[in-house]
């Protein structure tokens, strides 16, 4: 049986402990995991792509079978280019399911050879989203325990620069 490559896509703006929980558990299931940062021209990320990539690479260093990359375009095209047979998607709440279910069905229609695997984060991270982290950080709240320290520092610096 060939080595299974899994792609875990997202904006990771910023990466949270919920993301890292899924990455860690995915790294125990799949021989190779590619964490793929989506370049989405419709979104205006707070952190530039290069900084998100740098922060993610540092955060996944404990798992030697995990790598970080970036992509644009269709996820199935990217997955195919990486030889991936699995897409990993995180589900925090029932509200995530409808959108993720539609995406999984569309991805299957576009390439039926690529499976989608849904993973739920640990209970203590089930409510954490990048958007919520950015909002709390922008309002001066404590985000320690939600993101790695380097990410918290990067957000603080970026938000300070933006408020000048």
Helices and strands as residue ranges (DSSP letters): E 5-10, H 17-29, E 32-38, H 49-59, E 66-71, H 75-81, E 86-90, H 94-110, E 115-119, G 123-125, H 130-138, H 149-162
